[in-house]
Amino acid sequence: MPNTSDTIVIRRGLLSRIPANLELGGVIMAALVLVVVIPVLNVLAPAGSALHISDFSINLYGKYLCYAILAISVDLLWGYTGLLSLGQCMFFTLGGYALGMYLMLMIGKLGQYHSDLPDFMVFLGYPRLPSHWVPFRHFWFAAAAVVWVPGLVAMVFGYLAFRSRIRGVYFSILTQALTYASCLMFFRNDFTFGGNNGLTDFKFIVGYDLRSPATQRVLYLCTCLLLFATYGACKWLTRTKFGKVQRAVRDSENRVLFSGYATANFKLFVFVLAAVIASVAGALYVPQVGIINPSEMAADKSLEAVVWVAVGGRGTLIGPVIGAIGVNALKSWATRAYPDLWLLILGSLFIFIVLFLPGGIVSLPARIASWRRARKGGPSA
């Protein structure tokens, strides 16, 4: 007989579940399209063909997939642990800056000022490279910083927050305040990160030309592999005993505390893990988009990520991926066709989902099946 927490999870997830075979089939099909079909059409299909995928499209799809990984990190916190973080884009941006510093140093004398220093440092009159920039000449250090910098920030903040038993809306406000404060610091030119212009004009990564279509394809494929690896790892984690405790914390933290579990430790682990996932996504985002600046960690960016999760389906992992890709594709179209109406479209979409489709897009199959059963006079789900 299932325990109370399992029953709560089942009842809450009834209309947002996807049949296991349907979900697996969808993931396999998506993997084939993203990893095989799109790159092949980009390389082999003639440029004038209707089947050709342009280099610009490859770059754009890579950006969408980075956002999908970010959405998984939000869902791991909000959908499975009940922690609505409004600061995930801060970790996303920290990862971007960590790799961006390495990319800036790889420009060398090819910058506008033909100096070994980044252009913005020459413009601001820096006599030498700041000491904390020096280790970022090495790719391995930058790659390690993508993990340990946001991990350390998340660990310190999470430890203080969870030890103080801060939860609910207060936790959301604190994460938003942390993001806002970080954004203000990075906007300052004397903070050695390029101020409001950020870091840009990248040229090489581990010796390869970033402007080359082949390099961009490799980055796109790395993003695809990271997305499926992140999805698989999080799927496995949520099915373990840890995942059951995680969902129990979401549904009734006090009961879990009375059962003898240290809920603060569970939440801290998930918070740090989600921060690292978001940071790695940000690191892959930067060389594909070609710029990183403090606006990427603005409060509204994290709110958009929450909308992606809600639209796709909270607590499902596959839903946030669908939501992130779908909403950003809609944004790309709407900002060209109706640039002044995009925020109204996004707000209307969110309201519609909350009122009429609270389980998100992934709940549609279950709702349609329930509607069909009702039409036939059978028992509803």
Summary of the structure (lengths in Angstrom):
residues: 381
radius of gyration: 22.0
end to end distance: 20.1
largest distance: 79.3
contacts: 1270
relative contact order: 0.17
helix: 76%
strand: 2%
